[in-house]
């Protein structure tokens, strides 16, 4: 079976009801230097067309991009990092960008389009990419209009900590806990573990 990750060989070992046990081999085709150079040449001509304003970056991404996620978003990358405050938004911290894109974007100004470069994408495939920097937010004091997601995350985190703290204090009263003599002199985060 072929997918965007490569070719899959799957062997079904056993099936019990709706549960299966199987083996899996993934074969990734190697991209030859010749094919990579041809792709780089095509992307160079695309870059020249973009700088000559024959069409916009968004149009090029929609009609030419092989990445279905950015193609359907007119070239806009979406932050897939679940641990990020910017998850599911087009905002990234520099450390959240793929390394190759981060190097390119670091020197770019807003609206700049990069020259073609090779990178390994999130599916571990070598690709040739062109990126455009849509916006850059410089360091600033947090405010509700620019940093809503980050502030929301901080407030939710504090609320979870408060709820956990209150729950532990409440449960300490009704829970039997035995603490060995050697541990009784420790500084506990929550007082009340040692009952006299």
QUITAHU-V630010 format. One record per run of one state. SS is the DSSP state (A for helix, B for strand, O for the rest). FROM is the first residue (numbers start at 0). LEN is the number of residues. Records with the same first field share a line. If there is no record, write none. Layout:
BEGIN
SS->FROM-LEN ; FROM-LEN
END
This chain:
BEGIN
O->0-1 ; 3-2 ; 16-2 ; 27-5 ; 51-5 ; 64-3 ; 71-22 ; 96-2 ; 106-6 ; 113-3 ; 120-5 ; 129-2 ; 132-15 ; 174-6 ; 183-13
B->1-2 ; 5-11 ; 18-9 ; 112-1 ; 116-4 ; 125-4 ; 131-1
A->32-19 ; 56-8 ; 67-4 ; 93-3 ; 98-8 ; 147-27 ; 180-3
END
